[in-house]
């Protein structure tokens, strides 16, 4: 993964040198995340434990590369806080377990395709993209009971609309590939992943 990030960063000066279109912008919006848990060989029935979504701010510096006829790469670096609300705290009698979250620096590497429709292409252009997001934890979770992964990976699937070749609206769903947190309860280890939606608006310079 470190090699992929390094390659993506190297592509930026190479793109400018070879007349590949390189756009840099900023965006901000919200994420809606939740906790998805698994327990290997549970010793009791945990089906009564539930969770709900956690809404937070996200912001990023975006790099949009176009190589050939709409094909390109979306990358950059951003901040996001992800987690979820749940009732594990009631079971463990810990108030700091009612909401579990962590803050991340997120680096996406997403191949993209932009559709340039005749006539309306100067007004709006849709983009589809998918790829891996590397999340680097910069703030430990709010509960001392939890073991946290320093780095997590998501698979992102997104749709964007570019207006007037400058203003951008993005919506994506992010599928977690690895566990973000874990903790021990009774004889079991509970492992959490964090799926989330993200909606942002941005501007390119």
Buried (B, 14 or more C-beta within 10 A) or exposed (E): EEEBBEEBBEBBEEBEEEEBEBBEBBBBBEBBBBBBBEBEEBEEEBEEBEBEBBEBEBEBBBBBBBBEEEEBBBBBBBBBBBBBBBBBBEBBEEEBBBBBBBBBBBBBBBBBBBEEEEEEBEEBBBBBBBBBBBBEBEEEBBBEBBEBBEEBBBBBBBEBEBEEEEBBBBBBBBBBEEBBBBBEBEEBBBBBBBBBBBEBEBEBE
